[in-house]
């Protein structure tokens, strides 16, 4: 659906089908329309997505998760992207993938509690949407969690890690050498040319959707780490030509594999619960239209995120625009300039939604400036990375007394009104 300049977009807090944990959702009141400053785009007062990324490094206990949800709710956030998968592992009770090292003390151990279960329960108690945040193509930390470790055998009865049985699924360079651990790409990455890699993510997402009362699936690391990868045997066989002689086609072939992975995951989730939201954290620059000479998602990382939105298998794009507002507009990596480009390219040209990314490590002043600028532009929403960085910036009270002073509901997605979504309404939480 193409969003034109004269369409009215309404909003609602996205509720799930009858689930006991949803009985604590807020009462609602009808909203009155107002005009934003986004070039004529009309919205409903009180409709603004305010998302917060919670990574696996942000929590280490049930008590910490409770604190995270309480803190986010007090600051008038309304969406939590809660990490449940990092590198072929699980931060919840899974029969598909082994328990993560940070949760169980070793990969494949037995968890003492279920972080995702706690997050859903406590998030809903605070009237927050909770989306399961899944790293898609990363299989082993390659420096991001410290030193590389051999993949161990799991505890008896627990699932095995994918690399124990399928090391050949790892991405390769043009010589056929697999990504080692450690490497400069943060992780060992899997190749989406293997159908089993794609279906594994789809199966993990469907399993979570089936067993937890989450409000959406949020994908990250859904790309290649760089254009030099992956020359694995499945990719070479599937392409069937010499990549050096057909470079444009080789780029498109790998891009299509990533897009197919997103589509398969979307379809698996939709088959279980069609009302759920599919979102993706995407590279902060889709295309380097400014000649900044920096990495671009579509050309360098095989991540054609706008094709996903146009194709209808992603509802929300969340660009990771982790830079500052520059003194000169459209100076290199200017956040202000990227904001306008994403509003136009991610949202207006695709008919789906865009929540602009904000890097909390830049400090409270920059966070507030970016939030206020985004609101003046009439954005559908914003997402702040991450809880710990925002906590260190001591920004919660500043948000609540400033740009987030009035609670907001999550904007409605008109293309989902055929599901179980209720009539448009605004969260009345005070």
C-alpha positions as CSV (number, residue, x, y, z in Angstrom):
1,X,0.0,0.0,0.0
2,X,1.4,3.4,-1.1
3,X,1.1,6.1,1.5
4,X,0.3,9.4,-0.2
5,X,0.5,12.9,1.3
6,X,-3.2,13.1,2.0
7,X,-3.8,9.7,3.7
8,X,-4.9,9.6,7.3
9,X,-3.0,7.1,9.4
10,X,-4.6,6.0,12.6
11,X,-3.2,4.2,15.6
12,X,-3.8,1.5,18.1
13,X,-1.9,-0.5,20.7
14,X,-1.4,-3.8,19.0
15,X,-3.1,-6.5,21.1
16,X,-2.8,-10.2,20.6
17,X,-5.5,-12.8,20.5
18,X,-7.0,-13.8,23.8
19,X,-4.1,-14.4,26.0
20,X,-4.1,-14.2,29.8
21,X,-1.0,-12.0,29.8
22,X,-2.9,-9.4,27.8
23,X,-5.6,-8.8,30.4
24,X,-3.4,-6.1,31.8
25,X,-3.3,-4.0,28.6
26,X,-4.4,-0.4,29.1
27,X,-7.9,1.1,28.8
28,X,-8.2,3.1,25.6
29,X,-9.8,6.4,24.6
30,X,-10.6,7.7,21.2
31,X,-8.1,10.1,19.7
32,X,-8.7,13.3,17.8
33,X,-6.8,13.8,14.5
34,X,-4.2,16.5,14.1
35,X,-1.8,17.6,11.3
36,X,1.9,16.8,11.7
37,X,4.8,18.7,10.2
38,X,5.8,15.9,7.8
39,X,4.7,17.5,4.6
40,X,1.0,16.9,4.9
41,X,1.0,13.4,6.3
42,X,-1.9,13.2,8.8
43,X,-1.8,11.1,12.0
44,X,-3.8,10.6,15.1
45,X,-2.7,12.5,18.2
46,X,-0.9,10.1,20.6
47,X,0.3,7.7,17.8
48,X,4.1,7.4,17.9
49,X,6.2,4.3,18.1
50,X,8.8,4.6,20.8
51,X,11.0,1.5,20.7
52,X,13.9,0.4,22.9
53,X,16.4,-2.2,22.0
54,X,17.3,-4.6,24.9
55,X,20.3,-6.7,23.9
56,X,21.6,-9.8,25.6
57,X,24.3,-7.7,27.3
58,X,21.6,-5.5,29.0
59,X,20.2,-8.2,31.3
60,X,21.6,-11.0,33.5
61,X,18.8,-11.8,35.8
62,X,15.0,-11.7,36.2
63,X,15.3,-8.7,38.5
64,X,17.2,-6.8,35.8
65,X,14.5,-7.5,33.2
66,X,11.9,-6.3,35.6
67,X,13.9,-3.1,36.1
68,X,14.3,-2.6,32.4
69,X,10.5,-2.9,31.8
70,X,9.6,-0.6,34.6
71,X,12.2,2.0,33.5
72,X,11.0,1.9,29.9
73,X,7.4,2.2,30.9
74,X,8.1,5.2,33.2
75,X,9.8,7.0,30.3
76,X,6.7,6.4,28.1
77,X,8.2,3.9,25.7
78,X,5.7,1.5,24.1
79,X,7.8,-1.2,22.3
80,X,10.7,-3.4,23.5
81,X,12.9,-5.3,21.1
82,X,14.1,-8.0,23.4
83,X,17.0,-10.1,22.2
84,X,16.2,-13.8,22.3
85,X,18.7,-15.1,19.7
86,X,22.3,-14.0,19.1
87,X,24.4,-16.7,17.3
88,X,22.4,-19.9,16.7
89,X,21.6,-19.9,20.4
90,X,18.6,-19.2,22.7
91,X,17.8,-16.8,25.4
92,X,14.7,-18.7,26.2
93,X,13.7,-22.4,26.5
94,X,14.2,-23.9,23.1
95,X,14.1,-27.4,21.7
96,X,15.7,-26.2,18.4
97,X,18.8,-24.3,19.5
98,X,21.1,-24.6,22.6
99,X,21.0,-22.3,25.6
100,X,23.3,-19.3,25.1
101,X,26.6,-19.0,27.0
102,X,25.7,-15.8,28.7
103,X,22.5,-17.3,30.0
104,X,23.7,-20.8,31.0
105,X,27.4,-20.3,31.7
106,X,28.2,-22.5,28.7
107,X,26.7,-23.1,25.3
108,X,24.1,-25.9,25.5
109,X,23.6,-25.7,29.3
110,X,20.3,-25.7,31.1
111,X,18.8,-22.3,31.9
112,X,17.7,-21.5,35.4
113,X,15.0,-19.1,34.1
114,X,13.5,-18.0,30.8
115,X,14.4,-14.4,29.9
116,X,11.9,-14.2,27.1
117,X,9.1,-15.4,29.3
118,X,10.0,-12.9,32.0
119,X,10.2,-10.1,29.4
120,X,6.8,-10.8,28.0
121,X,5.2,-11.1,31.4
122,X,6.8,-8.0,32.8
123,X,6.5,-6.0,29.6
124,X,2.8,-6.6,29.3
125,X,2.4,-5.8,33.0
126,X,3.8,-2.4,32.1
127,X,1.6,-2.2,29.0
128,X,4.6,-2.4,26.6
129,X,4.7,-4.4,23.4
130,X,7.5,-7.0,23.5
131,X,9.0,-8.2,20.2
132,X,11.4,-11.1,20.1
133,X,14.7,-9.7,18.6
134,X,16.6,-12.4,16.6
135,X,20.0,-12.3,15.0
136,X,19.4,-14.0,11.7
137,X,22.6,-15.1,10.0
138,X,25.2,-15.1,12.9
139,X,26.3,-18.5,14.1
140,X,29.2,-17.8,16.5
141,X,30.6,-14.7,18.3
142,X,34.0,-14.0,16.8
143,X,35.2,-11.4,19.3
144,X,32.0,-9.6,20.3
145,X,31.7,-11.8,23.4
146,X,35.4,-12.1,24.1
147,X,37.7,-14.9,23.0
148,X,36.5,-17.5,20.5
149,X,35.7,-20.8,22.1
150,X,35.3,-24.3,20.6
151,X,31.6,-25.3,20.2
152,X,30.9,-27.7,23.0
153,X,28.6,-30.7,23.1
154,X,25.4,-29.8,24.9
155,X,24.1,-31.1,28.2
156,X,22.3,-34.4,27.8
157,X,18.9,-33.9,26.2
158,X,19.6,-30.4,25.0
159,X,19.7,-29.3,21.4
160,X,23.0,-29.2,19.5
161,X,24.5,-26.1,18.0
162,X,24.2,-25.8,14.2
163,X,28.0,-25.6,13.7
164,X,28.5,-29.0,15.3
165,X,26.6,-30.7,12.5
166,X,26.9,-28.3,9.6
167,X,30.2,-26.4,9.6
168,X,29.9,-26.3,5.8
169,X,27.1,-23.7,6.1
170,X,29.6,-21.0,7.1
171,X,30.2,-18.2,4.6
172,X,33.4,-18.4,2.5
173,X,35.7,-16.0,0.7
174,X,36.5,-16.2,-3.0
175,X,39.1,-18.8,-2.3
176,X,36.6,-21.0,-0.6
177,X,38.1,-20.4,2.9
178,X,35.4,-20.3,5.6
179,X,35.1,-17.4,8.0
180,X,37.4,-18.2,10.9
181,X,37.0,-17.4,14.5
182,X,38.2,-14.8,15.5
183,X,37.6,-12.5,12.5
184,X,37.0,-8.8,11.8
185,X,33.2,-9.3,11.1
186,X,32.2,-9.8,14.8
187,X,30.7,-13.2,14.1
188,X,31.0,-16.3,12.1
189,X,28.2,-15.9,9.6
190,X,26.0,-18.5,7.9
191,X,25.2,-18.5,4.2
192,X,21.6,-18.1,3.2
193,X,22.3,-20.1,0.0
194,X,21.7,-23.2,2.1
195,X,17.9,-23.7,2.3
196,X,18.3,-25.2,5.7
197,X,19.8,-22.0,7.0
198,X,16.8,-20.1,5.9
199,X,14.2,-22.6,7.1
200,X,16.0,-22.8,10.5
201,X,15.4,-19.1,11.2
202,X,11.8,-19.5,10.0
203,X,11.3,-22.5,12.3
204,X,12.9,-20.6,15.3
205,X,10.6,-17.6,14.7
206,X,7.5,-19.8,14.3
207,X,8.3,-21.7,17.5
208,X,8.7,-18.5,19.5
209,X,5.5,-17.1,18.1
210,X,3.6,-20.3,18.9
211,X,4.8,-20.6,22.5
212,X,5.2,-17.0,23.7
213,X,2.6,-14.1,23.8
214,X,5.0,-11.8,21.9
215,X,3.8,-8.8,19.8
216,X,6.2,-9.2,16.9
217,X,9.4,-10.6,15.5
218,X,12.4,-8.2,15.0
219,X,15.2,-9.4,12.8
220,X,18.8,-8.1,13.0
221,X,22.0,-9.2,11.2
222,X,19.9,-10.1,8.2
223,X,22.5,-9.4,5.6
224,X,26.0,-10.3,4.5
225,X,29.0,-8.9,6.5
226,X,30.5,-7.6,3.3
227,X,30.6,-8.0,-0.4
228,X,33.6,-10.3,-0.3
229,X,31.5,-13.1,1.2
230,X,30.0,-15.8,0.4
231,X,31.6,-18.1,-2.1
232,X,30.5,-21.3,-0.4
233,X,29.7,-24.4,-2.5
234,X,25.9,-23.9,-2.3
235,X,26.2,-20.3,-3.5
236,X,28.6,-21.2,-6.3
237,X,26.4,-24.0,-7.4
238,X,23.2,-21.9,-7.2
239,X,24.7,-19.1,-9.2
240,X,26.2,-21.3,-11.8
241,X,28.5,-18.7,-13.3
242,X,31.8,-17.1,-12.6
243,X,31.1,-14.2,-10.1
244,X,34.1,-12.3,-11.3
245,X,32.7,-12.1,-14.8
246,X,29.1,-11.4,-13.7
247,X,29.5,-9.0,-10.8
248,X,26.1,-7.3,-11.0
249,X,24.2,-10.6,-11.3
250,X,26.3,-12.1,-8.4
251,X,25.3,-9.1,-6.2
252,X,21.6,-9.6,-7.1
253,X,21.8,-13.4,-6.5
254,X,23.0,-12.9,-3.0
255,X,20.6,-10.1,-2.3
256,X,17.7,-12.3,-3.4
257,X,18.8,-15.0,-1.0
258,X,18.6,-12.6,1.9
259,X,15.2,-11.4,0.7
260,X,14.0,-14.9,0.4
261,X,15.1,-15.6,4.0
262,X,13.0,-12.6,5.2
263,X,10.0,-13.7,3.2
264,X,10.2,-17.3,4.5
265,X,10.4,-16.1,8.1
266,X,7.5,-13.7,7.5
267,X,5.4,-16.5,6.0
268,X,6.1,-18.9,8.9
269,X,5.1,-16.3,11.4
270,X,2.0,-15.3,9.5
271,X,0.9,-18.9,9.2
272,X,0.8,-19.1,13.1
273,X,-0.4,-15.6,14.0
274,X,-1.1,-13.2,11.1
275,X,-1.6,-10.2,13.4
276,X,2.0,-10.1,14.6
277,X,4.4,-7.4,13.4
278,X,7.5,-8.2,11.4
279,X,10.3,-5.6,11.7
280,X,14.0,-5.5,10.8
281,X,16.9,-3.5,12.0
282,X,18.6,-2.4,8.8
283,X,21.8,-0.7,7.8
284,X,21.7,3.0,8.4
285,X,22.4,3.9,4.8
286,X,20.4,2.1,2.2
287,X,22.1,3.8,-0.7
288,X,24.9,6.4,-0.6
289,X,23.1,9.0,-2.6
290,X,25.3,11.7,-1.0
291,X,28.6,10.2,-2.2
292,X,29.8,9.9,1.4
293,X,31.9,6.9,0.4
294,X,30.6,4.7,3.1
295,X,29.0,1.2,3.2
296,X,25.5,1.0,1.9
297,X,23.1,-1.8,2.8
298,X,21.8,-2.5,-0.7
299,X,25.1,-2.4,-2.6
300,X,27.6,-3.6,-0.1
301,X,25.7,-5.9,2.3
302,X,23.1,-7.4,0.0
303,X,20.3,-6.0,2.1
304,X,17.6,-4.6,-0.1
305,X,15.3,-3.8,2.8
306,X,13.0,-1.6,0.8
307,X,12.2,-4.5,-1.4
308,X,11.1,-6.4,1.7
309,X,8.8,-3.5,2.6
310,X,7.4,-3.2,-1.0
311,X,6.9,-6.9,-1.1
312,X,4.8,-6.8,2.1
313,X,6.9,-9.2,4.1
314,X,8.2,-6.6,6.5
315,X,5.9,-4.2,8.3
316,X,8.5,-1.9,9.9
317,X,12.1,-0.9,8.8
318,X,14.3,0.3,11.6
319,X,17.4,1.9,10.1
320,X,20.4,1.9,12.4
321,X,21.3,5.6,11.9
322,X,23.9,5.7,14.7
323,X,25.4,9.1,14.0
324,X,25.0,12.7,15.1
325,X,23.2,15.8,13.8
326,X,26.0,17.7,12.0
327,X,26.5,21.5,12.0
328,X,26.2,21.5,8.2
329,X,23.2,19.7,6.8
330,X,24.2,16.6,4.8
331,X,27.8,16.8,5.9
332,X,29.2,13.2,6.0
333,X,26.9,10.9,8.0
334,X,24.6,13.7,9.0
335,X,21.7,12.2,11.0
336,X,19.3,14.9,10.0
337,X,19.9,14.2,6.3
338,X,19.6,10.4,6.7
339,X,16.3,11.0,8.7
340,X,14.6,12.7,5.7
341,X,15.9,10.1,3.2
342,X,14.5,7.2,5.3
343,X,11.1,8.9,5.7
344,X,10.9,9.2,2.0
345,X,12.5,5.9,0.9
346,X,11.6,3.5,3.7
347,X,8.1,4.7,4.3
348,X,6.5,7.0,1.7
349,X,7.8,4.9,-1.3
350,X,7.0,1.5,0.2
351,X,3.7,2.0,2.0
352,X,5.2,0.4,5.2
353,X,6.5,2.1,8.4
354,X,9.9,3.3,9.5
355,X,11.1,3.9,13.0
356,X,14.3,6.0,12.9
357,X,17.3,4.6,14.9
358,X,19.0,6.7,17.7
359,X,22.3,5.8,19.3
360,X,22.0,6.4,23.0
361,X,25.8,6.2,23.4
362,X,26.0,9.7,21.9
363,X,24.7,11.1,25.2
364,X,21.5,12.6,26.5
365,X,21.7,15.9,24.6
366,X,22.0,14.2,21.3
367,X,19.3,11.8,22.1
368,X,16.8,14.6,23.0
369,X,17.8,16.6,19.9
370,X,17.2,13.7,17.6
371,X,13.9,12.7,19.2
372,X,12.7,16.3,18.9
373,X,13.8,16.6,15.3
374,X,12.2,13.3,14.4
375,X,8.9,14.5,16.0
376,X,9.0,17.7,14.1
377,X,9.4,15.8,10.9
378,X,6.3,13.7,11.9
379,X,8.0,10.3,12.0
380,X,5.9,7.2,12.6
381,X,8.4,6.2,15.3
382,X,11.9,5.9,16.6
383,X,14.0,3.2,18.2
384,X,16.7,3.9,20.8
385,X,19.8,1.6,21.1
386,X,20.2,0.4,23.7
387,X,18.9,0.1,27.3
388,X,22.4,0.2,28.9
389,X,23.6,3.2,26.8
390,X,20.4,5.1,27.6
391,X,20.7,4.2,31.2
392,X,24.3,5.4,31.3
393,X,23.1,8.7,29.6
394,X,20.6,9.1,32.4
395,X,18.0,10.1,29.8
396,X,14.9,8.5,31.2
397,X,13.6,11.4,33.2
398,X,14.6,13.9,30.5
399,X,12.5,12.0,28.0
400,X,9.5,11.7,30.3
401,X,9.5,15.4,31.2
402,X,10.3,16.4,27.6
403,X,9.5,14.8,24.2
404,X,7.9,11.7,25.7
405,X,5.8,13.6,28.3
406,X,2.5,12.4,26.8
407,X,2.1,8.6,26.5
408,X,1.7,7.4,22.9
409,X,0.1,4.4,21.3
410,X,1.8,2.3,18.6
411,X,0.7,3.5,15.2
412,X,-1.8,1.2,13.4
413,X,-0.9,-0.8,10.3
414,X,-3.8,-0.5,8.0
415,X,-2.7,-3.5,6.0
416,X,-3.2,-5.6,9.1
417,X,-6.8,-4.6,9.9
418,X,-8.0,-7.9,8.4
419,X,-6.4,-9.6,11.4
420,X,-7.5,-9.5,15.0
421,X,-6.4,-5.9,15.6
422,X,-9.0,-3.8,17.5
423,X,-10.4,-0.5,16.3
424,X,-8.0,2.4,16.3
425,X,-7.5,3.8,19.8
426,X,-5.0,5.6,22.0
427,X,-3.3,4.3,25.1
428,X,-4.7,6.2,28.1
429,X,-1.9,5.2,30.4
430,X,-0.8,8.1,32.6
